[in-house]
Amino acid sequence: MITVDIIRLEGMAMNGLIKEVALRDCSKPPSWKKIVAIDINGNVIETSCIEPDAAKRNLTVLLLYTKRWGHIINEGGEVEGPPEED
């Protein structure tokens, strides 16, 4: 298992390199969580233990990158923005 900080994991997800993410319990401190991910090569990656609310917020962002935005960013896809002014 590879341990990385949350920013690196978000960067990997942003670039379409993460397939799955999930929360796991930590033993120390007892109520804290860590994020565990599987990359496109099958490697298991985890963060250190973080406060539960922060872990949930980070997981939400990672899920959005993994399921919705990562492929758009990675492939250079078009995202509709505001109309251009004349």
C-alpha atoms as a printed R data frame, in Angstrom:
   type eleno elety resid chain resno       x      y       z
1  ATOM     1    CA   MET     A     1   0.000  0.000   0.000
2  ATOM     2    CA   ILE     A     2   1.249  3.475  -0.913
3  ATOM     3    CA   THR     A     3   0.618  6.382   1.493
4  ATOM     4    CA   VAL     A     4   0.179  9.850  -0.026
5  ATOM     5    CA   ASP     A     5  -1.150 13.195   1.160
6  ATOM     6    CA   ILE     A     6  -4.645 14.267   0.152
7  ATOM     7    CA   ILE     A     7  -3.419 16.875  -2.349
8  ATOM     8    CA   ARG     A     8  -1.459 14.259  -4.315
9  ATOM     9    CA   LEU     A     9  -4.472 11.935  -4.314
10 ATOM    10    CA   GLU     A    10  -6.721 14.752  -5.582
11 ATOM    11    CA   GLY     A    11  -4.205 15.506  -8.334
12 ATOM    12    CA   MET     A    12  -4.196 11.867  -9.401
13 ATOM    13    CA   ALA     A    13  -8.010 11.803  -9.462
14 ATOM    14    CA   MET     A    14  -8.103 15.064 -11.417
15 ATOM    15    CA   ASN     A    15  -5.895 13.514 -14.073
16 ATOM    16    CA   GLY     A    16  -8.028 10.392 -14.421
17 ATOM    17    CA   LEU     A    17  -5.550  8.112 -12.638
18 ATOM    18    CA   ILE     A    18  -7.897  6.894  -9.874
19 ATOM    19    CA   LYS     A    19 -10.595  4.237 -10.449
20 ATOM    20    CA   GLU     A    20 -12.127  3.864  -6.983
21 ATOM    21    CA   VAL     A    21 -12.136  5.686  -3.637
22 ATOM    22    CA   ALA     A    22 -13.583  4.784  -0.249
23 ATOM    23    CA   LEU     A    23 -13.388  5.710   3.440
24 ATOM    24    CA   ARG     A    24 -11.869  3.301   5.956
25 ATOM    25    CA   ASP     A    25 -11.705  3.470   9.744
26 ATOM    26    CA   CYS     A    26  -8.463  4.227  11.540
27 ATOM    27    CA   SER     A    27  -7.468  2.526  14.765
28 ATOM    28    CA   LYS     A    28  -5.560  5.547  16.122
29 ATOM    29    CA   PRO     A    29  -7.292  7.898  16.766
30 ATOM    30    CA   PRO     A    30 -10.336  5.607  16.913
31 ATOM    31    CA   SER     A    31 -13.003  7.721  15.181
32 ATOM    32    CA   TRP     A    32 -10.764  9.132  12.443
33 ATOM    33    CA   LYS     A    33 -10.856  7.989   8.815
34 ATOM    34    CA   LYS     A    34  -8.459  7.485   5.944
35 ATOM    35    CA   ILE     A    35  -9.203  7.516   2.243
36 ATOM    36    CA   VAL     A    36  -8.238  4.416   0.310
37 ATOM    37    CA   ALA     A    37  -8.063  4.500  -3.495
38 ATOM    38    CA   ILE     A    38  -7.217  2.157  -6.335
39 ATOM    39    CA   ASP     A    39  -5.371  3.649  -9.285
40 ATOM    40    CA   ILE     A    40  -5.654  2.633 -12.944
41 ATOM    41    CA   ASN     A    41  -2.745  0.189 -12.500
42 ATOM    42    CA   GLY     A    42  -4.407 -1.578  -9.566
43 ATOM    43    CA   ASN     A    43  -2.183 -0.029  -6.882
44 ATOM    44    CA   VAL     A    44  -3.805  0.596  -3.506
45 ATOM    45    CA   ILE     A    45  -3.177  4.126  -2.248
46 ATOM    46    CA   GLU     A    46  -4.168  5.572   1.119
47 ATOM    47    CA   THR     A    47  -3.992  8.830   3.027
48 ATOM    48    CA   SER     A    48  -2.967  9.160   6.630
49 ATOM    49    CA   CYS     A    49  -5.771  9.278   9.208
50 ATOM    50    CA   ILE     A    50  -7.751 12.511   9.166
51 ATOM    51    CA   GLU     A    51 -10.649 14.016  11.097
52 ATOM    52    CA   PRO     A    52 -13.961 12.370  10.038
53 ATOM    53    CA   ASP     A    53 -15.726 15.484   8.683
54 ATOM    54    CA   ALA     A    54 -12.680 16.500   6.655
55 ATOM    55    CA   ALA     A    55 -12.386 12.946   5.321
56 ATOM    56    CA   LYS     A    56 -16.011 13.017   4.149
57 ATOM    57    CA   ARG     A    57 -15.544 16.373   2.387
58 ATOM    58    CA   ASN     A    58 -12.368 15.152   0.702
59 ATOM    59    CA   LEU     A    59 -14.081 11.927  -0.343
60 ATOM    60    CA   THR     A    60 -16.883 13.928  -1.975
61 ATOM    61    CA   VAL     A    61 -14.373 15.900  -4.049
62 ATOM    62    CA   LEU     A    62 -12.470 12.744  -4.994
63 ATOM    63    CA   LEU     A    63 -15.672 11.017  -6.082
64 ATOM    64    CA   LEU     A    64 -16.549 13.970  -8.305
65 ATOM    65    CA   TYR     A    65 -13.106 13.909  -9.909
66 ATOM    66    CA   THR     A    66 -13.182 10.125 -10.295
67 ATOM    67    CA   LYS     A    67 -16.719  9.772 -11.640
68 ATOM    68    CA   ARG     A    68 -17.401 13.046 -13.457
69 ATOM    69    CA   TRP     A    69 -14.583 15.520 -13.985
70 ATOM    70    CA   GLY     A    70 -11.361 13.513 -14.224
71 ATOM    71    CA   HIS     A    71 -11.993 12.175 -17.705
72 ATOM    72    CA   ILE     A    72 -12.975 15.625 -18.989
73 ATOM    73    CA   ILE     A    73  -9.806 17.219 -17.605
74 ATOM    74    CA   ASN     A    74  -7.589 14.335 -18.732
75 ATOM    75    CA   GLU     A    75  -8.967 14.191 -22.264
76 ATOM    76    CA   GLY     A    76  -9.134 17.955 -22.685
77 ATOM    77    CA   GLY     A    77 -12.894 17.770 -23.162
78 ATOM    78    CA   GLU     A    78 -15.027 20.836 -23.525
79 ATOM    79    CA   VAL     A    79 -16.928 22.129 -20.541
80 ATOM    80    CA   GLU     A    80 -19.645 24.630 -21.323
81 ATOM    81    CA   GLY     A    81 -19.158 27.982 -19.701
82 ATOM    82    CA   PRO     A    82 -20.900 31.308 -19.929
83 ATOM    83    CA   PRO     A    83 -21.640 32.592 -23.427
84 ATOM    84    CA   GLU     A    84 -18.996 34.782 -24.990
85 ATOM    85    CA   GLU     A    85 -19.743 38.474 -25.240
86 ATOM    86    CA   ASP     A    86 -19.709 40.254 -28.599
